[in-house]
Amino acid sequence: MPPEFLRRRNALWKSLRSLPPQSPEFGEVLRELSALTGWDRARILAGLGHEGALTEPEA
């Protein structure tokens, strides 16, 4: 993987960890990370440990 991809991916994960899950910014970053990695919302949320958030509808 190119270094630019890894830097962007890691920055997005870091942002998600620092944002409240109910914030609009969280949803935006989650969608961006999903588009970058090809992972769906549930997989990303599980990776963050947000098991209870898996049932939330996508914004």
N, C-alpha and C positions, 0 to 999 in steps of 0.2 A: 504494500500500500504506500502511496506517496506520502511524504512527510506532511504536506499541506492537509491532506485528508485526515490524518491522525490528529493533527493539531486542532482542526475544526471540530472533529468528533469529540475529542477530550474537552474542549472548551464548552461544547453544548451539554455534555454530561455534567460538568462542573456547575454550569448555570442552573440546570434542572435541580441539582442537589441543594442549591441556595435559595430557590424560589418556593413560595407556598403553592401547593398543588391547585388551589382554587383561583390563583391569579391568572389574568389574561396572558401575561408574559410567559407563564409556565406552558400554557397551551400552544403558544407560538413556537417556543423553543422545542417542545415535544414534536410538533409537526415538522419542524426543520430537521431534527435529528432522525425522525422516521424517514423523511425523504432522502437524507444522506445515506443512511445505513440499510434501508429496506426493511427495517424492523417495524412491526405494527405497534399500536398504542399499548396493548396489553403486555407485550414483551418488554417494552421500555419501562413501563410502570413497575412490572415485576422486578426488573433489574435495579430499580430504585428502592424496592421494598415497600411500595405503595399497594399492597395486596387489596386493601379495602377500596381503593380508587379504581379498580379494574371494571367496576360496574358503571362508572360514570359515562354518560354519553359524550361523544366527541363534539367539540364546539365547532 
